[in-house]
């Protein structure tokens, strides 16, 4: 039996007629940028997520960058301000902070959740710290209650990278700060950035992204920045970029959005089987949150005792026909893009602020050495899940 990590053709096949109809409708409309489909999807995804405003952009990286840039344009952040980010995140989070003219400061993750550790935020703060960019890694919501409470003590803005957590929901019983409305990823934050890259739980058939916020002025500035800095043709208020959600991608996403909750429930069921039925001390399983709604299992990531075992497990599963991936094999601070010295890609000395001379983030580095993600897509059959469980239980090293 061959089980790919993710088969996008299989994911989209049940909705082929709806996707073809959506494409035809857009082509026949004669309007391909920022039209009625984009407007509808902005409104529907914002409403689904509990926000007042949604602004479609070209991709998830742009969503992150533009929400931060808009905060600078509105005077809520100053250029060069420090933003706390998790040390084990995908590099896009760090790139966005730099691209916005801000300084990313890495914070070690919580080994239990893989998300930024709220207990380490205080030690990472300096007089230049102005915000926290939480990432809901692998589909599990970060501890936004603790992050929000800490941010209030330091008067910090909170932003969220929800590129992997479409549809994840906070426990509605948790007391939220005044003015907080959302019951989803994004509660407590100034803005939240989403990616609709094809592999996401809610994926387009190309690149797409969105910024959600309850702040009308922030949404307005994000929209202008993504449209060359303009809201009136040929009148440019800001030095913007070209980052707009295409009509055809919006139409595809509208067709898929009604199915997201069911897809997430299937992922939760598969994850629950893994946690319940895998019994191998070499395969350390992730935790299911007390409220299962807080995790949508974008990926199911296990850990091993060390890299040798991880690499052996990956090769073994490959031989069994089971696809795996590593998220992520190299943490941002060890990437050449952020290396010190003449061969590094640091710009304007930003890394002198971000990292000490010999950066060490042992928890993030250990995760990069020991994590391995196994299939968890909603299209997996029960038989395939059983095969994966059996393979994991039979692994020896």
Secondary structure as the mmCIF struct_conf table of DSSP 4:
data_model
#
loop_
_struct_conf.conf_type_id
_struct_conf.id
_struct_conf.beg_label_comp_id
_struct_conf.beg_label_asym_id
_struct_conf.beg_label_seq_id
_struct_conf.end_label_comp_id
_struct_conf.end_label_asym_id
_struct_conf.end_label_seq_id
STRN STRN1 UNK A 3 UNK A 3
BEND BEND1 UNK A 5 UNK A 5
HELX_RH_AL_P HELX_RH_AL_P1 UNK A 8 UNK A 13
TURN_TY1_P TURN_TY1_P1 UNK A 14 UNK A 15
HELX_RH_AL_P HELX_RH_AL_P2 UNK A 16 UNK A 29
TURN_TY1_P TURN_TY1_P2 UNK A 30 UNK A 30
STRN STRN2 UNK A 33 UNK A 33
BEND BEND2 UNK A 34 UNK A 35
HELX_RH_AL_P HELX_RH_AL_P3 UNK A 36 UNK A 49
TURN_TY1_P TURN_TY1_P3 UNK A 50 UNK A 50
BEND BEND3 UNK A 52 UNK A 52
STRN STRN3 UNK A 53 UNK A 57
BEND BEND4 UNK A 58 UNK A 59
HELX_RH_AL_P HELX_RH_AL_P4 UNK A 60 UNK A 73
TURN_TY1_P TURN_TY1_P4 UNK A 74 UNK A 75
BEND BEND5 UNK A 76 UNK A 77
TURN_TY1_P TURN_TY1_P5 UNK A 79 UNK A 80
STRN STRN4 UNK A 82 UNK A 86
TURN_TY1_P TURN_TY1_P6 UNK A 87 UNK A 88
BEND BEND6 UNK A 89 UNK A 89
HELX_RH_AL_P HELX_RH_AL_P5 UNK A 91 UNK A 99
TURN_TY1_P TURN_TY1_P7 UNK A 100 UNK A 101
STRN STRN5 UNK A 103 UNK A 107
HELX_LH_PP_P HELX_LH_PP_P1 UNK A 108 UNK A 108
STRN STRN6 UNK A 109 UNK A 109
HELX_LH_PP_P HELX_LH_PP_P2 UNK A 110 UNK A 110
TURN_TY1_P TURN_TY1_P8 UNK A 111 UNK A 113
BEND BEND7 UNK A 114 UNK A 115
STRN STRN7 UNK A 116 UNK A 116
HELX_RH_3T_P HELX_RH_3T_P1 UNK A 118 UNK A 120
HELX_RH_AL_P HELX_RH_AL_P6 UNK A 121 UNK A 124
TURN_TY1_P TURN_TY1_P9 UNK A 127 UNK A 128
STRN STRN8 UNK A 129 UNK A 135
HELX_RH_3T_P HELX_RH_3T_P2 UNK A 137 UNK A 139
STRN STRN9 UNK A 140 UNK A 140
HELX_LH_PP_P HELX_LH_PP_P3 UNK A 141 UNK A 142
HELX_RH_AL_P HELX_RH_AL_P7 UNK A 144 UNK A 154
TURN_TY1_P TURN_TY1_P10 UNK A 155 UNK A 155
STRN STRN10 UNK A 157 UNK A 161
TURN_TY1_P TURN_TY1_P11 UNK A 163 UNK A 164
TURN_TY1_P TURN_TY1_P12 UNK A 166 UNK A 167
STRN STRN11 UNK A 169 UNK A 169
TURN_TY1_P TURN_TY1_P13 UNK A 172 UNK A 173
BEND BEND8 UNK A 174 UNK A 174
TURN_TY1_P TURN_TY1_P14 UNK A 178 UNK A 179
BEND BEND9 UNK A 183 UNK A 183
STRN STRN12 UNK A 184 UNK A 184
TURN_TY1_P TURN_TY1_P15 UNK A 185 UNK A 188
BEND BEND10 UNK A 190 UNK A 190
STRN STRN13 UNK A 191 UNK A 195
TURN_TY1_P TURN_TY1_P16 UNK A 198 UNK A 199
BEND BEND11 UNK A 200 UNK A 202
BEND BEND12 UNK A 205 UNK A 206
STRN STRN14 UNK A 209 UNK A 213
BEND BEND13 UNK A 214 UNK A 214
HELX_RH_AL_P HELX_RH_AL_P8 UNK A 216 UNK A 225
TURN_TY1_P TURN_TY1_P17 UNK A 226 UNK A 226
STRN STRN15 UNK A 227 UNK A 227
TURN_TY1_P TURN_TY1_P18 UNK A 228 UNK A 229
STRN STRN16 UNK A 230 UNK A 232
TURN_TY1_P TURN_TY1_P19 UNK A 233 UNK A 234
STRN STRN17 UNK A 235 UNK A 236
BEND BEND14 UNK A 237 UNK A 238
STRN STRN18 UNK A 242 UNK A 242
STRN STRN19 UNK A 246 UNK A 246
HELX_RH_AL_P HELX_RH_AL_P9 UNK A 247 UNK A 257
TURN_TY1_P TURN_TY1_P20 UNK A 258 UNK A 259
HELX_RH_AL_P HELX_RH_AL_P10 UNK A 260 UNK A 277
TURN_TY1_P TURN_TY1_P21 UNK A 281 UNK A 282
BEND BEND15 UNK A 283 UNK A 283
STRN STRN20 UNK A 284 UNK A 284
HELX_LH_PP_P HELX_LH_PP_P4 UNK A 285 UNK A 289
BEND BEND16 UNK A 290 UNK A 291
HELX_RH_3T_P HELX_RH_3T_P3 UNK A 292 UNK A 294
STRN STRN21 UNK A 295 UNK A 295
BEND BEND17 UNK A 298 UNK A 299
STRN STRN22 UNK A 300 UNK A 303
BEND BEND18 UNK A 305 UNK A 306
HELX_RH_AL_P HELX_RH_AL_P11 UNK A 307 UNK A 319
TURN_TY1_P TURN_TY1_P22 UNK A 320 UNK A 321
STRN STRN23 UNK A 322 UNK A 322
STRN STRN24 UNK A 324 UNK A 325
TURN_TY1_P TURN_TY1_P23 UNK A 327 UNK A 328
BEND BEND19 UNK A 329 UNK A 330
HELX_RH_3T_P HELX_RH_3T_P4 UNK A 332 UNK A 334
BEND BEND20 UNK A 335 UNK A 335
HELX_RH_3T_P HELX_RH_3T_P5 UNK A 336 UNK A 338
BEND BEND21 UNK A 340 UNK A 341
TURN_TY1_P TURN_TY1_P24 UNK A 342 UNK A 343
BEND BEND22 UNK A 344 UNK A 344
TURN_TY1_P TURN_TY1_P25 UNK A 348 UNK A 349
HELX_RH_AL_P HELX_RH_AL_P12 UNK A 350 UNK A 354
BEND BEND23 UNK A 355 UNK A 355
TURN_TY1_P TURN_TY1_P26 UNK A 357 UNK A 358
HELX_RH_AL_P HELX_RH_AL_P13 UNK A 362 UNK A 370
STRN STRN25 UNK A 371 UNK A 374
TURN_TY1_P TURN_TY1_P27 UNK A 378 UNK A 379
HELX_RH_AL_P HELX_RH_AL_P14 UNK A 382 UNK A 394
#
